[in-house]
Amino acid sequence: MPFFEVNDLKMYYGTSSGYVKAVDGVNLDIEQGETLGIAGESGCGKSSIGLSIMRILPRNGRIMGGEILLDGTDILKLSEDEMRDFRWKKVSVIFQGAMNALNPVKKVGGQVIEALKIHEDMTKEERNEKAASVFELVGLDSSWMNNYPHELSGGMKQRVVIAMSLICDPQLIIADEPTTALDVVMQDQILYEVNNLQKKYEIAMIYISHDISVIAETCDKAAIMYAGKIVESARTEDIFKNPHHPYSIALLNSFPSIRGPMKRLTSIGGAPPDLRAPPPGCYFEPRCPFARGVCKKEAPPTMKIDDEHYSSCHFALDPRIQKY
């Protein structure tokens, strides 16, 4: 049994015109110490998976089915009081956009220590000492604990948010676009530090990003998401070297590579479907160059390509796809 497992998760947003099927039958698994990257276009449901795992959905968000298992415990069956104890202690999150994640009128050290006050039986001195050590872990001098967010640079604020996610020694961290607002030099430094900390403490991590180059650099496994569904999943190396879904291939062809011959980048034409009324067949069919009649009528099965490689496409094994 995997250390962390998501089985047939469905999470919809209620609107005046019907449910938006943001997460529709998603399956994931991670072993302890592994990193899983979830990639896809904006609006495909990546962040909604993270919100579902943390159970911090907006008012119109509804879990419609499935299970989320962390070390054998089904998160979806916990009461709100039990979940309050579970958050930060067992599973934590690095929020997208550090500038919005920090309270502007509270010192950053106090915001990090707040989780310790709730979840750990410590004296004030012990809490301060633990927070100072975590600040040092993420590359910040402990003296910055006495500063307000506006006194820190963007990279420093991101490190504070990472420190917050580590403060209670969680078993799983969800990193939701943690470096989007940073320049590439700072992004590389942050990713390097997060990766080192994760491996050092054997923390399982879910890395959510639209940037597949970041997934390639940091993750053991990758899952490609489209319109609320995982369309392909495998070891990261397999996704990049041997993709078996037209959307995965199109996504890879839209990003430049620093290795191999130069090639012209191609965009993905069209737009994702309306998830209030998705089509009966393959959701990618209107944008797919390999689509046939069956794709419009029937949802594709999930094919096993290799031991850990799965693709949801009627023609996943078609030689034409590998040549695309």
N, C-alpha and C positions, 0 to 999 in steps of 0.2 A: 504494500500500500504506500503510495507516494506521501511525502511529508506534508505537502499541500495539494489539494485537489478541488477542482471546480467541475461539477457534473450537471450538464443540461440546464445551466443557469439562464433564467429569463427575467429580465427587468424592463418594465415599460413605463413610459411617462404618460400620464393622463392629460388630455387636452380637450377643449370644447368640441373638437372634430374627430375625436377617437384616440386610441392608444398609439403612441409612437414606440415601435418595437426596437428599443435602443440596444438591448442585449437579448439575443434570440437563440437559445439553445447552445450556449458556449460551454466547451470542455477544455480544461487546462490541468496540468500537473507539474509540480516542481519538487525536486529532492532538496534536502537540507544543504545549504551552502551554494545552491545553484541560482543563476539569474535567468529569468525568462523575459524576453523582450516582446512587447505587443506593438506592432506597427500597422499603419494604415492612414488613409486620408482623414482630415478633420471631419468630425461628425459621424465617424463610423462606430462609435460606442466604446472606445478604449478607456476613456476616463470614467465612463459609467460602470465599467467592471470594477475599477478601483473604489468608487463610491459604494458599490454593492458590497464589496468585501469588508469595508470599514463600517457599513450600515450607517452612512451619513447622507442618505438620499434627500433631495428636496421634497417639499410637501406633495408634489404630484408624482413622485417616483414610487413604483410598486414592484416588489419582488413577486413574480407570478409563478415561480416554480424552480426546482433544482436544489442543489446543496453545495455548500462551501465548507470543506473539511480542512482544518488545520491541526495536524498531529492527532487526528481521530475525532476532534470536536467539531460538530456542525455549527458554524457561526450563526446560521439562519434560525437555529432553534433556541438560541440564548435569549433570556429575558433582557429587557433594556438595562436593568441593574447589572446583570452578568456581563453584558456587552460593554458597559461603561468601564468595568474592571479589565476587560479583555483588550480594549483599545490602548495603544501605546505600550502596554506591558507585553502583549503577545504579538500584536500587529500594529505598525505605525505607518505614517505616510509623509513623504516629502511633497508638499503641495506645489502645484504649478504657479510660478510667480511669487517669489519671496516677498516682494514689496507689498503684495496684498495679503500674505499669510501672517505678517507680524502686526501686532497692535502698535500704532504709532505713538501712543501716549504712555507706554510702559517700557522700562529698560529691558534689553534683550535677555540679560541674565535671568531676570525674574520670570520671563515668559518660558524659558527653558526649564527652570526649577519648578514651575507650576505643576508639571506632570509628576514630578517626584513627590510633591506634597500630597497629591491625590492617591498615588499608587504605591508608594514606598513608606515604610515606617522608619523614618530617619530624623535625626536632630537637624537643626538649622545649619550647624557647622558641617555635618556630613553631606547635606544637600549641596551646600556651596562648594565643598571639596569635589563632589562628584561632577557638578556642572563645570567647574574649572578644568577638570581632567578631560571632559568631553570636548570642551572648547579647544584644548590643546590638540586633541585627536584630529579635529577637522582643520587644524592649521591656523587657529586664532589664539592670540594671547588672551589669557583669562582677564586681563584688565579691561577688555572690551565688554565684559558683562555689565559694566556700569554705564554703558552708553545707550542712547535711544536709536531706533532704526534709522532715522534720517541722518544720523552721524556716521553711518557705515556705507561703504560702497555696495554696488549690486552684488559683486562676488562675495563680499563679507556677509551680507544678509542671507545669501544662499547657504553659506556655511553654517550660519546660525540655525536655519531651518533643518539642515542635515543633523546638527547637534541635537535639536529637539526630537528628531526621529530616533536617535540612538540612546537618549538619556535613560530609558527604562529597560535597556537590553532586550529589545524585541526579537522574536523568532522570524518574523517576516516584515519586510519593508516594501511599501508600494511607492515607487518614485515616478511621479506624474510630470513628465516634461520638465525635469529639474534644472535644465541648463538653457532653456529656450531664450531667456532674455540676456544671456551672457555672450561676450565676444568669444571667438574660437579659442584664444589662448587660455582664458579663464575657464571655458567649458572643458578643455582638455585637463586642466589641473583638478577641477572638481570631480570629473569622471574618474581620474586616476586615484584620488583620495577615497572616493566612495567604493571603488572596486577593491582597494586594499583593505579597507575596514570590513567590507562584506566577507572577503575571503578569510581575514584574520579571525573573525568571530563566528564564521560559518552561518551567516544570516542568509536566509532565502530572500530573494528580491524579485519583484515584478517591475520591469522598467518600461514605462509607457512613453512612446515617442512616435512622431510622424517622420523622423529622420532615420532612415534605415542604416546610414553610415554609423550612427551612434550605437544602434543595435548590434551591428557587426563587430564593433570594437569592444563592447562590454558584456555581451550576453552569451550564455551557454546554449540556450534554446531560443527559438523565435516562433512567433505566431503572427500570421498575417490576417488582419481583420478587415472585413468589408461589409458595410450595411448591417451591422449588428451580429455578424457571424464570423467565426474563424474559418477562413477558406483554405489555409494551409498551415501546417505546423511541423517542425522538425528541429534537429540540431542546427544551430545557426549556420555552420559551414555548409550543410546540405541545402539550406534555403538559397544560399548565395551561389553555390556551384551547380546545383541540380534542381531548380524550381520546377514544380509540376502543376502550377495553376496559372492561367493566363493573367490574372490580376497581379500575382507575385512577380511575374516576368515583366509586366508593364511598369510596375513600381520600380523594379531594379533598373529598367531602361530609362527611367526618368531622372536617375541620379548619376553624377559623374563618378568614374572610378580612377584611382591613382595608379592602378596596375593594369597591365595589358595595353593593347592598341587603343588609340583614341577613336571614339565613335560619336556619332550625332545623337544627342539626347532627344527622346520623344515624349510628348505629353500624352495623357490618357484622355481621349475625347469623351464628350458627354458628361453626365452627372449621375451620382448615386440615386437609387429609387426613393420615392416617398415612403418612409417607413410606417406611415399610418395605414397605407394600403399597398404593401409590397406585392410584386408579381408572383404568380403561382410557381413559376419555374426558377431558374437560376437568377439571382439578383444582379449578376454581372452581365447577363446575356445581352442587353442593349448596347453595351460598350465592348463586347468581346469579338475579336476578329475570327475566332474559331467556332462561333455559335452555330448550332443547327436547330432543326425543328424541335427535337426533344428538349433542348435547353429552355425553350419558351414555355413548355408545358409541364415539365417535371423537375422538382427540386433535385439537385445532384446528390448522389450518395457520397459518403466519406470513404475514399479508397486508401488502403494501406500500401504505400510505396515501398517502405523499408521498415525496419524495426521500430523507429521513432518518427517516421515520416508519413504524414497523412495529407491528402488533398481532397477537397470537395469539388470535384469537376467530373462531368460525364466522360471527358476525354483526357483525363490526367495522364494516361499512358500513351497518348497519341504522339508518334515521333515528330509531327509538325510542331507541337508545342515546344519541344526541346530545341528546335532549330530557330524558333522565333526570336 
